[in-house]
Amino acid sequence: MATGSAPMQLQLRATIRMKNGHCVPRKWIYHLTEGSTDLRTEGRPDMRTMLFSSSCPGGIMLKESGHGYQRFLLYNRSPHPHETCVEEFQSLTSCLDFKAFLRTPRNQEACELSSN
């Protein structure tokens, strides 16, 4: 997560491994709204995003909600975040009454983050 190209913007960049094994760069631009803790996702006016503080190095926690769904996400620069990071995330989601927890398997090396 970094500042965007304009004031009141944050940018999240990632490289995601697809089912076919290819790495695909992705970018999300969030707009900050004065007087609100919610972030608006560019290109997704129905989606609301909230950032949560985390003591986990290289990681962020966020909650996305839109038409009929809510999900919490833990992003980390490490393909295998420290177990205390995962426990912190599970504790947050449990306090907010989320019971299901899905950890995606890591069967391949992490994708390299592109510089552009």
C-alpha positions, -999 to +999 in steps of 0.1 A: +000+000+000+014+034-010+003+069-017-014+073-051-006+097-079-031+122-066-039+136-032-064+116-011-054+083-030-039+051-019-026+024-042-023-013-036-002-033-060+002-071-061+011-099-084-013-127-082-007-163-093-036-176-114-049-212-116-028-217-148+004-208-129+009-174-146+016-143-125-006-114-132+001-078-119-029-061-103-035-026-090-063-012-069-067+026-063-086+037-032-099+072-027-100+087+008-131+106+017-127+135+041-145+129+074-149+091+068-128+060+075-141+043+044-122+040+012-139+040-022-124+016-047-118+032-082-140+014-107-161-002-080-186+024-067-206-003-049-176-015-028-165-001+005-131-008+020-119-003+056-082-006+066-073-020+100-040-015+119-018-045+122+014-052+142+023-077+114+054-065+095+048-062+058+011-069+061-023-051+060-058-062+070-088-049+053-126-054+051-144-052+018-182-050+015-205-045-014-239-056-027-246-087-005-211-096+006-185-088+032-150-103+034-118-097+054-085-100+037-050-103+050-023-093+026+014-099+034+046-094+015+057-128+027+041-159+012+042-175+046+034-148+072+043-154+108+017-174+127+012-145+151+000-124+121-025-150+112-037-153+148-041-115+150-062-116+118-083-145+131-089-126+164-100-095+146-124-113+123-138-134+152-144-102+173-165-089+143-185-121+143-170-138+113-166-175+119-154-189+085-117-187+079-100-197+046-063-200+042-053-204+005-027-231+000+009-221-010+020-248-034+042-226-056+067-198-051+054-163-046+051-141-077+076-112-080+061-078-077+067-059-109+083-025-107+059-007-130 
